Amino acid sequence: MFFIFGYGPRTTDLGPDVERNCPNCNNRRLWHRFEERNWVSLFFIPVIPTGRKRRTVCPVCNFGYED
Ligand SMILES: [Zn+2]
């Protein structure tokens, strides 16, 4: 018997944040919040989350902050 393991990130959109002026592209837009997690998967099914990062991102140029 053998197992197939994989590893990779998955991003979840947590919805809109507040309206901000982007310091990178100077547009004023509603920024978006994302959660990025790395998953260990077994037979292509994610089973174990190994890390979590939250980011707030400008929708125009993808510049963002980690929080
Ligand atoms: Zn921007």
PDB file of the backbone (N, CA, C, O) and the ligand in Angstrom, with CONECT records:
HET     ZN  A 101       1
ATOM      1  N   MET A   1       0.831  -1.189   0.000  1.00  0.00           N
ATOM      2  CA  MET A   1       0.000   0.000   0.000  1.00  0.00           C
ATOM      3  C   MET A   1       0.875   1.253   0.000  1.00  0.00           C
ATOM      4  O   MET A   1       1.924   1.285   0.644  1.00  0.00           O
ATOM      5  N   PHE A   2       0.446   2.266  -0.714  1.00  0.00           N
ATOM      6  CA  PHE A   2       1.226   3.497  -0.731  1.00  0.00           C
ATOM      7  C   PHE A   2       0.314   4.723  -0.600  1.00  0.00           C
ATOM      8  O   PHE A   2      -0.893   4.649  -0.833  1.00  0.00           O
ATOM      9  N   PHE A   3       0.923   5.844  -0.222  1.00  0.00           N
ATOM     10  CA  PHE A   3       0.173   7.078  -0.015  1.00  0.00           C
ATOM     11  C   PHE A   3       0.665   8.164  -0.952  1.00  0.00           C
ATOM     12  O   PHE A   3       1.848   8.211  -1.290  1.00  0.00           O
ATOM     13  N   ILE A   4      -0.220   9.018  -1.363  1.00  0.00           N
ATOM     14  CA  ILE A   4       0.189  10.180  -2.158  1.00  0.00           C
ATOM     15  C   ILE A   4       0.024  11.432  -1.302  1.00  0.00           C
ATOM     16  O   ILE A   4      -1.089  11.801  -0.925  1.00  0.00           O
ATOM     17  N   PHE A   5       1.160  12.083  -0.998  1.00  0.00           N
ATOM     18  CA  PHE A   5       1.116  13.308  -0.211  1.00  0.00           C
ATOM     19  C   PHE A   5       1.340  14.527  -1.093  1.00  0.00           C
ATOM     20  O   PHE A   5       2.051  14.459  -2.096  1.00  0.00           O
ATOM     21  N   GLY A   6       0.740  15.619  -0.720  1.00  0.00           N
ATOM     22  CA  GLY A   6       0.984  16.879  -1.430  1.00  0.00           C
ATOM     23  C   GLY A   6       1.071  18.003  -0.423  1.00  0.00           C
ATOM     24  O   GLY A   6       0.764  17.838   0.757  1.00  0.00           O
ATOM     25  N   TYR A   7       1.502  19.168  -0.927  1.00  0.00           N
ATOM     26  CA  TYR A   7       1.637  20.320  -0.044  1.00  0.00           C
ATOM     27  C   TYR A   7       1.424  21.577  -0.854  1.00  0.00           C
ATOM     28  O   TYR A   7       2.013  21.722  -1.925  1.00  0.00           O
ATOM     29  N   GLY A   8       0.590  22.501  -0.369  1.00  0.00           N
ATOM     30  CA  GLY A   8       0.416  23.729  -1.127  1.00  0.00           C
ATOM     31  C   GLY A   8      -0.498  24.714  -0.440  1.00  0.00           C
ATOM     32  O   GLY A   8      -1.246  24.359   0.471  1.00  0.00           O
ATOM     33  N   PRO A   9      -0.430  25.977  -0.891  1.00  0.00           N
ATOM     34  CA  PRO A   9      -1.245  27.023  -0.285  1.00  0.00           C
ATOM     35  C   PRO A   9      -2.654  27.082  -0.863  1.00  0.00           C
ATOM     36  O   PRO A   9      -2.873  26.744  -2.027  1.00  0.00           O
ATOM     37  N   ARG A  10      -3.595  27.509  -0.047  1.00  0.00           N
ATOM     38  CA  ARG A  10      -4.952  27.801  -0.492  1.00  0.00           C
ATOM     39  C   ARG A  10      -5.346  29.158   0.054  1.00  0.00           C
ATOM     40  O   ARG A  10      -5.094  29.470   1.218  1.00  0.00           O
ATOM     41  N   THR A  11      -5.958  29.950  -0.783  1.00  0.00           N
ATOM     42  CA  THR A  11      -6.329  31.301  -0.380  1.00  0.00           C
ATOM     43  C   THR A  11      -7.840  31.433  -0.255  1.00  0.00           C
ATOM     44  O   THR A  11      -8.590  31.012  -1.136  1.00  0.00           O
ATOM     45  N   THR A  12      -8.272  32.022   0.849  1.00  0.00           N
ATOM     46  CA  THR A  12      -9.697  32.267   1.062  1.00  0.00           C
ATOM     47  C   THR A  12      -9.947  33.769   1.059  1.00  0.00           C
ATOM     48  O   THR A  12      -9.224  34.528   1.705  1.00  0.00           O
ATOM     49  N   ASP A  13     -10.963  34.186   0.336  1.00  0.00           N
ATOM     50  CA  ASP A  13     -11.347  35.602   0.330  1.00  0.00           C
ATOM     51  C   ASP A  13     -12.227  35.867   1.543  1.00  0.00           C
ATOM     52  O   ASP A  13     -13.299  35.278   1.674  1.00  0.00           O
ATOM     53  N   LEU A  14     -11.779  36.753   2.432  1.00  0.00           N
ATOM     54  CA  LEU A  14     -12.551  37.048   3.642  1.00  0.00           C
ATOM     55  C   LEU A  14     -13.473  38.248   3.459  1.00  0.00           C
ATOM     56  O   LEU A  14     -14.130  38.671   4.411  1.00  0.00           O
ATOM     57  N   GLY A  15     -13.532  38.802   2.248  1.00  0.00           N
ATOM     58  CA  GLY A  15     -14.446  39.905   1.987  1.00  0.00           C
ATOM     59  C   GLY A  15     -13.770  41.253   2.026  1.00  0.00           C
ATOM     60  O   GLY A  15     -12.567  41.346   2.268  1.00  0.00           O
ATOM     61  N   PRO A  16     -14.543  42.305   1.787  1.00  0.00           N
ATOM     62  CA  PRO A  16     -13.959  43.637   1.700  1.00  0.00           C
ATOM     63  C   PRO A  16     -13.522  44.194   3.051  1.00  0.00           C
ATOM     64  O   PRO A  16     -14.138  43.917   4.080  1.00  0.00           O
ATOM     65  N   ASP A  17     -12.465  44.969   3.030  1.00  0.00           N
ATOM     66  CA  ASP A  17     -11.982  45.689   4.201  1.00  0.00           C
ATOM     67  C   ASP A  17     -12.507  47.129   4.074  1.00  0.00           C
ATOM     68  O   ASP A  17     -13.589  47.342   3.526  1.00  0.00           O
ATOM     69  N   VAL A  18     -11.768  48.096   4.563  1.00  0.00           N
ATOM     70  CA  VAL A  18     -12.203  49.490   4.457  1.00  0.00           C
ATOM     71  C   VAL A  18     -11.614  50.138   3.200  1.00  0.00           C
ATOM     72  O   VAL A  18     -10.718  49.582   2.566  1.00  0.00           O
ATOM     73  N   GLU A  19     -12.126  51.313   2.853  1.00  0.00           N
ATOM     74  CA  GLU A  19     -11.603  52.044   1.716  1.00  0.00           C
ATOM     75  C   GLU A  19     -10.273  52.694   2.120  1.00  0.00           C
ATOM     76  O   GLU A  19     -10.188  53.346   3.161  1.00  0.00           O
ATOM     77  N   ARG A  20      -9.245  52.514   1.299  1.00  0.00           N
ATOM     78  CA  ARG A  20      -7.926  53.061   1.618  1.00  0.00           C
ATOM     79  C   ARG A  20      -7.280  53.684   0.395  1.00  0.00           C
ATOM     80  O   ARG A  20      -7.599  53.347  -0.745  1.00  0.00           O
ATOM     81  N   ASN A  21      -6.369  54.596   0.660  1.00  0.00           N
ATOM     82  CA  ASN A  21      -5.496  55.095  -0.390  1.00  0.00           C
ATOM     83  C   ASN A  21      -4.308  54.154  -0.494  1.00  0.00           C
ATOM     84  O   ASN A  21      -3.606  53.928   0.491  1.00  0.00           O
ATOM     85  N   CYS A  22      -4.081  53.608  -1.672  1.00  0.00           N
ATOM     86  CA  CYS A  22      -2.957  52.697  -1.852  1.00  0.00           C
ATOM     87  C   CYS A  22      -1.659  53.487  -1.961  1.00  0.00           C
ATOM     88  O   CYS A  22      -1.568  54.387  -2.795  1.00  0.00           O
ATOM     89  N   PRO A  23      -0.645  53.177  -1.139  1.00  0.00           N
ATOM     90  CA  PRO A  23       0.636  53.890  -1.228  1.00  0.00           C
ATOM     91  C   PRO A  23       1.443  53.493  -2.467  1.00  0.00           C
ATOM     92  O   PRO A  23       2.409  54.168  -2.823  1.00  0.00           O
ATOM     93  N   ASN A  24       1.050  52.412  -3.114  1.00  0.00           N
ATOM     94  CA  ASN A  24       1.787  51.923  -4.273  1.00  0.00           C
ATOM     95  C   ASN A  24       1.254  52.508  -5.591  1.00  0.00           C
ATOM     96  O   ASN A  24       2.038  52.995  -6.407  1.00  0.00           O
ATOM     97  N   CYS A  25      -0.089  52.464  -5.810  1.00  0.00           N
ATOM     98  CA  CYS A  25      -0.638  52.918  -7.087  1.00  0.00           C
ATOM     99  C   CYS A  25      -1.485  54.186  -6.948  1.00  0.00           C
ATOM    100  O   CYS A  25      -1.989  54.704  -7.944  1.00  0.00           O
ATOM    101  N   ASN A  26      -1.644  54.690  -5.713  1.00  0.00           N
ATOM    102  CA  ASN A  26      -2.376  55.930  -5.440  1.00  0.00           C
ATOM    103  C   ASN A  26      -3.854  55.919  -5.808  1.00  0.00           C
ATOM    104  O   ASN A  26      -4.448  56.983  -5.988  1.00  0.00           O
ATOM    105  N   ASN A  27      -4.459  54.745  -5.923  1.00  0.00           N
ATOM    106  CA  ASN A  27      -5.898  54.659  -6.128  1.00  0.00           C
ATOM    107  C   ASN A  27      -6.593  54.526  -4.786  1.00  0.00           C
ATOM    108  O   ASN A  27      -6.069  53.901  -3.865  1.00  0.00           O
ATOM    109  N   ARG A  28      -7.794  55.125  -4.678  1.00  0.00           N
ATOM    110  CA  ARG A  28      -8.588  54.942  -3.469  1.00  0.00           C
ATOM    111  C   ARG A  28      -9.664  53.909  -3.760  1.00  0.00           C
ATOM    112  O   ARG A  28     -10.586  54.160  -4.536  1.00  0.00           O
ATOM    113  N   ARG A  29      -9.541  52.743  -3.129  1.00  0.00           N
ATOM    114  CA  ARG A  29     -10.451  51.629  -3.399  1.00  0.00           C
ATOM    115  C   ARG A  29     -10.791  50.902  -2.102  1.00  0.00           C
ATOM    116  O   ARG A  29     -10.168  51.110  -1.061  1.00  0.00           O
ATOM    117  N   LEU A  30     -11.800  50.043  -2.206  1.00  0.00           N
ATOM    118  CA  LEU A  30     -12.145  49.139  -1.126  1.00  0.00           C
ATOM    119  C   LEU A  30     -11.163  47.970  -1.169  1.00  0.00           C
ATOM    120  O   LEU A  30     -11.178  47.167  -2.101  1.00  0.00           O
ATOM    121  N   TRP A  31     -10.312  47.886  -0.150  1.00  0.00           N
ATOM    122  CA  TRP A  31      -9.328  46.803  -0.118  1.00  0.00           C
ATOM    123  C   TRP A  31      -9.986  45.495   0.285  1.00  0.00           C
ATOM    124  O   TRP A  31     -11.076  45.487   0.857  1.00  0.00           O
ATOM    125  N   HIS A  32      -9.314  44.382  -0.018  1.00  0.00           N
ATOM    126  CA  HIS A  32      -9.857  43.068   0.286  1.00  0.00           C
ATOM    127  C   HIS A  32      -8.987  42.312   1.272  1.00  0.00           C
ATOM    128  O   HIS A  32      -7.764  42.451   1.272  1.00  0.00           O
ATOM    129  N   ARG A  33      -9.625  41.515   2.111  1.00  0.00           N
ATOM    130  CA  ARG A  33      -8.884  40.697   3.069  1.00  0.00           C
ATOM    131  C   ARG A  33      -8.810  39.249   2.594  1.00  0.00           C
ATOM    132  O   ARG A  33      -9.806  38.676   2.151  1.00  0.00           O
ATOM    133  N   PHE A  34      -7.628  38.673   2.691  1.00  0.00           N
ATOM    134  CA  PHE A  34      -7.432  37.282   2.290  1.00  0.00           C
ATOM    135  C   PHE A  34      -6.756  36.498   3.399  1.00  0.00           C
ATOM    136  O   PHE A  34      -5.954  37.035   4.162  1.00  0.00           O
ATOM    137  N   GLU A  35      -7.091  35.227   3.474  1.00  0.00           N
ATOM    138  CA  GLU A  35      -6.393  34.339   4.391  1.00  0.00           C
ATOM    139  C   GLU A  35      -5.714  33.268   3.563  1.00  0.00           C
ATOM    140  O   GLU A  35      -6.343  32.616   2.729  1.00  0.00           O
ATOM    141  N   GLU A  36      -4.405  33.091   3.804  1.00  0.00           N
ATOM    142  CA  GLU A  36      -3.658  32.083   3.063  1.00  0.00           C
ATOM    143  C   GLU A  36      -3.197  31.002   4.028  1.00  0.00           C
ATOM    144  O   GLU A  36      -2.563  31.295   5.042  1.00  0.00           O
ATOM    145  N   ARG A  37      -3.513  29.761   3.712  1.00  0.00           N
ATOM    146  CA  ARG A  37      -3.082  28.645   4.553  1.00  0.00           C
ATOM    147  C   ARG A  37      -2.363  27.623   3.705  1.00  0.00           C
ATOM    148  O   ARG A  37      -2.709  27.398   2.546  1.00  0.00           O
ATOM    149  N   ASN A  38      -1.365  27.012   4.297  1.00  0.00           N
ATOM    150  CA  ASN A  38      -0.694  25.896   3.639  1.00  0.00           C
ATOM    151  C   ASN A  38      -1.299  24.597   4.153  1.00  0.00           C
ATOM    152  O   ASN A  38      -1.539  24.440   5.350  1.00  0.00           O
ATOM    153  N   TRP A  39      -1.538  23.687   3.248  1.00  0.00           N
ATOM    154  CA  TRP A  39      -2.174  22.420   3.613  1.00  0.00           C
ATOM    155  C   TRP A  39      -1.322  21.236   3.185  1.00  0.00           C
ATOM    156  O   TRP A  39      -0.733  21.219   2.104  1.00  0.00           O
ATOM    157  N   VAL A  40      -1.277  20.255   4.064  1.00  0.00           N
ATOM    158  CA  VAL A  40      -0.727  18.962   3.672  1.00  0.00           C
ATOM    159  C   VAL A  40      -1.908  18.146   3.180  1.00  0.00           C
ATOM    160  O   VAL A  40      -2.911  18.020   3.882  1.00  0.00           O
ATOM    161  N   SER A  41      -1.799  17.594   1.988  1.00  0.00           N
ATOM    162  CA  SER A  41      -2.915  16.809   1.469  1.00  0.00           C
ATOM    163  C   SER A  41      -2.536  15.352   1.271  1.00  0.00           C
ATOM    164  O   SER A  41      -1.380  15.009   1.023  1.00  0.00           O
ATOM    165  N   LEU A  42      -3.534  14.524   1.386  1.00  0.00           N
ATOM    166  CA  LEU A  42      -3.363  13.088   1.248  1.00  0.00           C
ATOM    167  C   LEU A  42      -4.354  12.644   0.181  1.00  0.00           C
ATOM    168  O   LEU A  42      -5.555  12.875   0.317  1.00  0.00           O
ATOM    169  N   PHE A  43      -3.866  12.018  -0.866  1.00  0.00           N
ATOM    170  CA  PHE A  43      -4.689  11.654  -2.024  1.00  0.00           C
ATOM    171  C   PHE A  43      -5.452  12.867  -2.566  1.00  0.00           C
ATOM    172  O   PHE A  43      -6.626  12.768  -2.922  1.00  0.00           O
ATOM    173  N   PHE A  44      -4.766  14.008  -2.623  1.00  0.00           N
ATOM    174  CA  PHE A  44      -5.290  15.264  -3.179  1.00  0.00           C
ATOM    175  C   PHE A  44      -6.398  15.901  -2.335  1.00  0.00           C
ATOM    176  O   PHE A  44      -7.056  16.836  -2.789  1.00  0.00           O
ATOM    177  N   ILE A  45      -6.609  15.407  -1.121  1.00  0.00           N
ATOM    178  CA  ILE A  45      -7.585  16.023  -0.222  1.00  0.00           C
ATOM    179  C   ILE A  45      -6.819  16.727   0.904  1.00  0.00           C
ATOM    180  O   ILE A  45      -6.057  16.080   1.623  1.00  0.00           O
ATOM    181  N   PRO A  46      -7.013  18.058   1.070  1.00  0.00           N
ATOM    182  CA  PRO A  46      -6.296  18.757   2.140  1.00  0.00           C
ATOM    183  C   PRO A  46      -6.738  18.259   3.507  1.00  0.00           C
ATOM    184  O   PRO A  46      -7.930  18.263   3.813  1.00  0.00           O
ATOM    185  N   VAL A  47      -5.787  17.829   4.332  1.00  0.00           N
ATOM    186  CA  VAL A  47      -6.147  17.271   5.639  1.00  0.00           C
ATOM    187  C   VAL A  47      -5.551  18.026   6.816  1.00  0.00           C
ATOM    188  O   VAL A  47      -6.188  18.119   7.865  1.00  0.00           O
ATOM    189  N   ILE A  48      -4.335  18.571   6.673  1.00  0.00           N
ATOM    190  CA  ILE A  48      -3.694  19.237   7.813  1.00  0.00           C
ATOM    191  C   ILE A  48      -3.258  20.648   7.440  1.00  0.00           C
ATOM    192  O   ILE A  48      -2.401  20.810   6.571  1.00  0.00           O
ATOM    193  N   PRO A  49      -3.828  21.680   8.076  1.00  0.00           N
ATOM    194  CA  PRO A  49      -3.345  23.041   7.841  1.00  0.00           C
ATOM    195  C   PRO A  49      -2.061  23.287   8.610  1.00  0.00           C
ATOM    196  O   PRO A  49      -1.972  22.915   9.780  1.00  0.00           O
ATOM    197  N   THR A  50      -1.062  23.904   7.986  1.00  0.00           N
ATOM    198  CA  THR A  50       0.226  24.058   8.661  1.00  0.00           C
ATOM    199  C   THR A  50       0.626  25.500   8.917  1.00  0.00           C
ATOM    200  O   THR A  50       1.578  25.739   9.661  1.00  0.00           O
ATOM    201  N   GLY A  51      -0.046  26.445   8.345  1.00  0.00           N
ATOM    202  CA  GLY A  51       0.343  27.825   8.594  1.00  0.00           C
ATOM    203  C   GLY A  51      -0.781  28.741   8.199  1.00  0.00           C
ATOM    204  O   GLY A  51      -1.631  28.369   7.390  1.00  0.00           O
ATOM    205  N   ARG A  52      -0.802  29.934   8.757  1.00  0.00           N
ATOM    206  CA  ARG A  52      -1.860  30.858   8.399  1.00  0.00           C
ATOM    207  C   ARG A  52      -1.314  32.275   8.314  1.00  0.00           C
ATOM    208  O   ARG A  52      -0.611  32.740   9.212  1.00  0.00           O
ATOM    209  N   LYS A  53      -1.648  32.955   7.222  1.00  0.00           N
ATOM    210  CA  LYS A  53      -1.269  34.346   7.036  1.00  0.00           C
ATOM    211  C   LYS A  53      -2.505  35.118   6.625  1.00  0.00           C
ATOM    212  O   LYS A  53      -3.309  34.637   5.826  1.00  0.00           O
ATOM    213  N   ARG A  54      -2.658  36.308   7.167  1.00  0.00           N
ATOM    214  CA  ARG A  54      -3.742  37.171   6.714  1.00  0.00           C
ATOM    215  C   ARG A  54      -3.171  38.392   6.046  1.00  0.00           C
ATOM    216  O   ARG A  54      -2.223  39.003   6.539  1.00  0.00           O
ATOM    217  N   ARG A  55      -3.759  38.747   4.908  1.00  0.00           N
ATOM    218  CA  ARG A  55      -3.271  39.886   4.170  1.00  0.00           C
ATOM    219  C   ARG A  55      -4.430  40.790   3.771  1.00  0.00           C
ATOM    220  O   ARG A  55      -5.529  40.316   3.481  1.00  0.00           O
ATOM    221  N   THR A  56      -4.175  42.090   3.760  1.00  0.00           N
ATOM    222  CA  THR A  56      -5.121  43.059   3.232  1.00  0.00           C
ATOM    223  C   THR A  56      -4.489  43.596   1.958  1.00  0.00           C
ATOM    224  O   THR A  56      -3.359  44.084   1.973  1.00  0.00           O
ATOM    225  N   VAL A  57      -5.236  43.501   0.836  1.00  0.00           N
ATOM    226  CA  VAL A  57      -4.634  43.707  -0.478  1.00  0.00           C
ATOM    227  C   VAL A  57      -5.385  44.759  -1.289  1.00  0.00           C
ATOM    228  O   VAL A  57      -6.615  44.799  -1.281  1.00  0.00           O
ATOM    229  N   CYS A  58      -4.642  45.603  -1.983  1.00  0.00           N
ATOM    230  CA  CYS A  58      -5.202  46.566  -2.931  1.00  0.00           C
ATOM    231  C   CYS A  58      -5.706  45.814  -4.160  1.00  0.00           C
ATOM    232  O   CYS A  58      -4.954  45.031  -4.740  1.00  0.00           O
ATOM    233  N   PRO A  59      -6.974  46.031  -4.579  1.00  0.00           N
ATOM    234  CA  PRO A  59      -7.511  45.282  -5.723  1.00  0.00           C
ATOM    235  C   PRO A  59      -6.964  45.750  -7.067  1.00  0.00           C
ATOM    236  O   PRO A  59      -7.130  45.057  -8.071  1.00  0.00           O
ATOM    237  N   VAL A  60      -6.317  46.910  -7.107  1.00  0.00           N
ATOM    238  CA  VAL A  60      -5.816  47.446  -8.375  1.00  0.00           C
ATOM    239  C   VAL A  60      -4.447  46.854  -8.710  1.00  0.00           C
ATOM    240  O   VAL A  60      -4.240  46.354  -9.815  1.00  0.00           O
ATOM    241  N   CYS A  61      -3.509  46.911  -7.756  1.00  0.00           N
ATOM    242  CA  CYS A  61      -2.122  46.513  -8.069  1.00  0.00           C
ATOM    243  C   CYS A  61      -1.641  45.323  -7.244  1.00  0.00           C
ATOM    244  O   CYS A  61      -0.498  44.893  -7.397  1.00  0.00           O
ATOM    245  N   ASN A  62      -2.513  44.772  -6.354  1.00  0.00           N
ATOM    246  CA  ASN A  62      -2.155  43.634  -5.497  1.00  0.00           C
ATOM    247  C   ASN A  62      -1.105  43.935  -4.443  1.00  0.00           C
ATOM    248  O   ASN A  62      -0.553  43.018  -3.837  1.00  0.00           O
ATOM    249  N   PHE A  63      -0.823  45.215  -4.219  1.00  0.00           N
ATOM    250  CA  PHE A  63       0.041  45.570  -3.100  1.00  0.00           C
ATOM    251  C   PHE A  63      -0.713  45.269  -1.820  1.00  0.00           C
ATOM    252  O   PHE A  63      -1.922  45.495  -1.752  1.00  0.00           O
ATOM    253  N   GLY A  64      -0.020  44.760  -0.795  1.00  0.00           N
ATOM    254  CA  GLY A  64      -0.753  44.422   0.432  1.00  0.00           C
ATOM    255  C   GLY A  64       0.095  44.424   1.681  1.00  0.00           C
ATOM    256  O   GLY A  64       1.323  44.493   1.636  1.00  0.00           O
ATOM    257  N   TYR A  65      -0.604  44.346   2.800  1.00  0.00           N
ATOM    258  CA  TYR A  65       0.024  44.257   4.112  1.00  0.00           C
ATOM    259  C   TYR A  65      -0.315  42.900   4.725  1.00  0.00           C
ATOM    260  O   TYR A  65      -1.408  42.369   4.528  1.00  0.00           O
ATOM    261  N   GLU A  66       0.642  42.351   5.471  1.00  0.00           N
ATOM    262  CA  GLU A  66       0.338  41.185   6.289  1.00  0.00           C
ATOM    263  C   GLU A  66      -0.078  41.654   7.660  1.00  0.00           C
ATOM    264  O   GLU A  66       0.483  42.610   8.195  1.00  0.00           O
ATOM    265  N   ASP A  67      -1.072  40.978   8.236  1.00  0.00           N
ATOM    266  CA  ASP A  67      -1.418  41.363   9.611  1.00  0.00           C
ATOM    267  C   ASP A  67      -1.703  40.147  10.477  1.00  0.00           C
ATOM    268  O   ASP A  67      -2.009  40.290  11.660  1.00  0.00           O
TER     269      ASP A  67
HETATM  270 ZN    ZN A 101      -2.639  49.672  -5.368  1.00  0.00          ZN2+
END
